[in-house]
Amino acid sequence: MNTQQRLSKELVQEKFTYDPDSGELRWRKSGKLAGTYGHTLGYINVGLNYKLYKAHRIIWLYVYDEWPEEDIDHVDRDRSNNRIANL
């Protein structure tokens, strides 16, 4: 099992809030948007526990209580559009 699979829904929901209508993942403590735009591939990357994760994968875990086993991507190909309906 890799480190990414060890993230739990409880940890993710403790650290973040997520708005499915806007697709925004925010730090629960500060209310600030979580992550930075990755210029190479265009995904939003989030640092958590000294590791980088793609925001859309954290969101999938937050909503569905499981780490995506396979690749997931954005229906509209806009990698910054993290609305759950777009993943």
RAMOLIN-V698723 format. One record per helix or strand. SS is the DSSP state (alpha for helix, beta for strand). FROM is the first residue (numbers start at 1). TO is the last residue. If there is no record, write none. Layout:
# RAMOLIN-V698723
<<SS | FROM | TO> <SS | FROM | TO>>
This chain:
# RAMOLIN-V698723
<<alpha | 3 | 6> <alpha | 9 | 15> <beta | 16 | 19> <beta | 24 | 27> <beta | 33 | 33> <beta | 36 | 37> <beta | 44 | 48> <beta | 51 | 54> <alpha | 55 | 64> <alpha | 84 | 86>>
